[in-house]
């Protein structure tokens, strides 16, 4: 197939109608092959582009491509897609759903916000020794985790004293795996100089989307944490808003750092150059003190359209 493809550029997780993380959205994507979708995503050049097709099991089928590969889920591209569908009157307020390569997920349209469902969290601490009493329920043994601890800190230019006391880097999965790194100050988070090649190697080893360092010292009062996101494995040096990582972070904040739920707001993008302030709201479904599932969402702004040649 030749011709041009219309791509909507939508900024998701905007804060006060500014900032956010841009995603590409292609409607009526049934006609394109996976190879063509990857070509389009590369041409768009954003961290993710979503492709919307017909679904037999959900309201819409969504496929997500970074510039170099397909990814199972993408938070900001999901919020971008359903915000666009809402603006085009293709979906109404209330519950909807998306089909993905990892199964179906609920979507909630609530006023001017779009939320996506994520699964109950799984935690895997990465401790400096293999006698850490954390909840190891991942696929990697303690020895592998202990060996990775120093590499993780070095890849961020960090030392143990830069971490929140009593906390260690932790892999959390609510649909995708992210490495959450607890930093003790906003200044130290801002100073991180990521070694992308080493982050990429560790991400491959542990099957991570990327590294999500955070601090409890948020810029705006009322926000639970401030974060950064590095995902070189998926061609992303740094990202302004990552809904699929904010969900795991909210779970860690609630379980390990005793942050009150059920609703937590995560800020991201403030420390990028240039800054792109973003805000992600995570609503935890807590039953008898345990997180059963969660919804992560925010607001979006339709920015422009592009035409990409096939």
C-alpha positions, -999 to 999 in steps of 0.1 A, spaced: 0 0 0 12 35 -9 -1 69 -1 -1 90 31 -13 83 66 -30 109 88 -15 110 123 -30 130 151 -5 144 176 -21 145 211 -3 156 243 -14 134 272 -12 139 309 -11 177 305 -10 199 336 -31 231 335 -35 225 297 2 227 291 32 203 290 23 166 287 37 138 266 30 138 229 18 106 212 8 98 177 -26 83 171 -37 67 138 -74 58 134 -87 31 110 -54 13 112 -68 -22 102 -53 -17 67 -17 -14 78 8 -42 84 30 -43 114 60 -33 92 40 -3 80 31 7 116 67 6 126 76 27 96 49 52 106 61 53 142 97 59 131 86 87 108 64 103 135 95 102 158 76 103 192 81 78 220 49 60 210 23 60 183 -10 42 188 -29 24 160 -67 21 164 -85 -8 147 -117 -27 150 -120 -53 178 -142 -83 183 -137 -83 221 -134 -47 231 -146 -12 220 -113 -7 201 -81 -26 193 -50 -6 202 -15 -14 191 15 6 203 48 12 185 79 30 196 104 41 169 121 7 171 96 -19 183 60 -28 193 51 -25 230 22 -42 248 8 -12 266 14 26 266 -2 48 291 1 82 275 -8 69 241 -39 53 256 -50 85 272 -42 104 240 -62 79 219 -94 80 241 -92 117 245 -91 121 207 -120 96 203 -140 116 229 -132 149 210 -144 132 178 -176 119 195 -165 83 188 -168 74 225 -189 88 253 -185 93 290 -183 62 311 -168 28 307 -151 17 274 -124 -8 267 -93 -16 247 -79 -48 232 -42 -52 233 -16 -79 226 -17 -86 263 -54 -89 267 -83 -64 272 -83 -35 297 -111 -13 309 -111 24 300 -130 51 319 -140 84 304 -147 108 333 -155 144 324 -124 157 306 -101 128 318 -94 93 304 -83 65 327 -69 30 318 -70 -1 339 -38 -18 351 -35 -51 369 -26 -58 406 11 -51 412 39 -76 415 70 -64 433 107 -75 430 132 -56 452 168 -53 439 188 -54 471 225 -49 477 225 -85 491 204 -115 486 192 -117 522 168 -87 517 134 -95 533 115 -80 504 87 -97 485 106 -115 457 78 -126 433 96 -119 400 115 -143 377 150 -135 390 168 -150 420 184 -131 448 219 -135 435 211 -120 402 193 -91 419 223 -85 442 247 -84 413 225 -59 395 222 -35 425 256 -18 420 252 -17 382 218 0 386 232 27 408 263 33 386 241 36 355 223 65 372 255 80 388 240 73 422 253 58 455 234 40 483 233 72 503 213 89 475 184 65 481 155 70 504 166 54 537 153 18 540 142 16 504 159 -2 474 153 -2 436 123 -23 429 108 -38 398 71 -33 398 47 -48 371 11 -38 366 12 -49 330 47 -39 320 78 -40 342 96 -8 353 125 -4 377 115 22 403 145 39 421 137 58 453 158 90 454 161 110 486 159 145 472 146 164 442 180 180 437 196 146 434 169 134 410 176 165 388 213 157 388 210 122 374 232 117 343 219 84 328 243 60 311 219 49 284 239 19 272 240 4 307 203 11 313 196 -6 280 216 -37 290 200 -40 324 165 -35 309 172 -63 284 184 -86 313 153 -80 334 128 -74 306 121 -38 316 104 -10 298 129 13 315 141 31 347 117 53 367 136 71 394 114 92 418 115 114 448 89 123 474 100 159 471 75 171 445 75 205 430 37 210 435 21 207 469 -3 177 469 16 156 444 28 124 459 61 121 439 82 136 412 97 113 386 119 109 355 118 81 329 146 65 309 138 38 283 166 34 258 156 -2 251 126 13 234 144 42 218 134 67 245 162 87 262 138 105 285 100 107 285 77 135 298 49 113 312 46 75 316 12 63 327 22 26 328 50 35 352 31 59 374 7 31 382 34 8 396 49 38 414 15 46 431 14 10 442 49 12 457 41 45 474 11 29 490 26 -4 501 62 5 509 62 42 517 28 44 534 14 71 512 -23 74 517 -45 63 489 -66 56 471 -59 85 447 -23 97 441 -10 123 417 24 118 401 43 146 384 68 140 356 86 160 330 95 190 352 132 181 352 135 175 314 154 200 292 132 217 280 107 210 308 73 195 299 53 194 331 29 164 332 5 151 358 -8 115 361 -36 106 385 -37 70 398 -68 56 416 -60 24 435 -87 -2 440 -78 -12 476 -96 -42 491 -88 -53 527 -55 -34 525 -45 -50 492 -43 -34 458 -67 -53 436 -63 -32 404 -59 5 395 -68 31 370 -42 56 357 -53 87 338 -52 123 330 -61 151 306 -50 155 270 -48 182 243 -51 175 206 -22 195 191 -20 189 153 -21 164 125 7 151 103 7 132 70 32 104 68 41 89 34 41 51 32 
